[in-house]
Each structure stands twice: as C-alpha cells, then as structure tokens.
Amino acid sequence: MFDATLDRISGLMRDLFDDYTGPITRETTARDVSQWDSLAHVQLLVMIEQTFGVRFTSYEVHGLTRLGDLVDTIERKRTTR
C-alpha cells in the first residue's frame, strides 16, 4: 500500500516538476528538486489532498521532512477514516 501511495505521489511530482528526472523515493526532500520552492510545495500538497481525499493540518505539514513522512501521514489518514 505504501509503495502504491509513493508511486501516485511520484506521478504528481513528475507532472508538477516537469524538468526533474531524478529518483523519487521515501528519502526525497525538497532540496533534491530544484523546482521545489514554497509555491510548488503548496501546489503539490493541494494536488495530493485532492488525489487522496485527505486534508493536512498545518502541524502535519510542518512535520514533513521527506516524502516517506508524507506517505506515512497519508496512509495513517486513510486508515483512520
């Protein structure tokens, strides 16, 4: 399940960051993607919320440091519905 979530996020990231061709893993951070600025961060989170049908609190967003954290948060939210 976690791999499928990461794969879906990867697709969203490839759409948003069209120039990025590097790897997307649980360890990927904003520093790894040159196009990932504060505006792109918000856009990505909105895309993820819409795709997965979840909502993030500002506290949750603040605690995300790598994609693995995001995947875990999404999965936690999806299983507690």
C-alpha positions as CSV (number, residue, x, y, z in Angstrom):
1,M,0.0,0.0,0.0
2,F,2.8,2.4,0.9
3,D,4.6,1.7,-2.4
4,A,1.4,2.4,-4.4
5,T,1.0,5.7,-2.5
6,L,4.6,6.7,-3.3
7,D,4.0,5.8,-6.9
8,R,1.0,8.1,-7.1
9,I,2.9,10.9,-5.5
10,S,5.8,10.3,-7.9
11,G,3.4,10.8,-10.8
12,L,2.1,14.0,-9.3
13,M,5.6,15.2,-8.8
14,R,6.6,14.4,-12.4
15,D,3.6,16.4,-13.6
16,L,4.4,19.4,-11.4
17,F,8.2,19.3,-11.7
18,D,8.4,18.5,-15.4
19,D,12.2,19.1,-15.6
20,Y,13.0,16.8,-12.7
21,T,14.2,13.4,-13.9
22,G,15.9,12.1,-10.8
23,P,14.8,9.4,-8.5
24,I,11.7,9.8,-6.2
25,T,12.0,7.7,-3.1
26,R,10.9,7.8,0.5
27,E,14.1,9.8,1.2
28,T,13.4,12.5,-1.4
29,T,13.2,16.0,0.1
30,A,12.6,19.5,-1.4
31,R,16.3,20.1,-1.5
32,D,16.6,17.3,-4.1
33,V,14.4,19.0,-6.6
34,S,15.5,22.4,-7.9
35,Q,11.9,23.4,-8.9
36,W,10.5,22.7,-5.4
37,D,10.0,26.1,-3.9
38,S,7.4,27.3,-1.5
39,L,4.7,27.8,-4.1
40,A,5.4,24.4,-5.6
41,H,5.2,22.9,-2.1
42,V,1.7,24.3,-1.7
43,Q,0.7,23.2,-5.2
44,L,2.0,19.7,-4.5
45,L,0.1,19.4,-1.2
46,V,-3.1,20.6,-2.8
47,M,-2.7,18.0,-5.6
48,I,-2.1,15.3,-3.0
49,E,-5.1,16.3,-0.9
50,Q,-7.3,16.2,-4.0
51,T,-5.9,12.9,-5.3
52,F,-6.0,11.0,-2.0
53,G,-9.1,12.7,-0.5
54,V,-7.3,13.8,2.7
55,R,-6.6,17.1,4.4
56,F,-3.4,18.1,6.1
57,T,-3.2,20.4,9.2
58,S,-0.5,23.0,9.4
59,Y,1.0,21.0,12.2
60,E,1.3,17.9,10.0
61,V,2.7,19.9,7.1
62,H,5.3,21.4,9.3
63,G,6.5,18.0,10.5
64,L,7.1,16.6,6.9
65,T,10.8,16.5,6.1
66,R,10.9,13.8,3.4
67,L,8.4,12.0,1.1
68,G,8.4,9.0,3.4
69,D,6.8,11.1,6.1
70,L,4.2,12.3,3.7
71,V,3.4,8.8,2.6
72,D,3.1,7.6,6.2
73,T,0.8,10.6,7.0
74,I,-1.5,9.8,4.0
75,E,-1.7,6.2,4.9
76,R,-2.5,7.0,8.5
77,K,-5.3,9.4,7.5
78,R,-6.7,6.9,5.0
79,T,-6.9,4.1,7.6
80,T,-8.5,6.2,10.3
81,R,-11.4,7.3,8.2
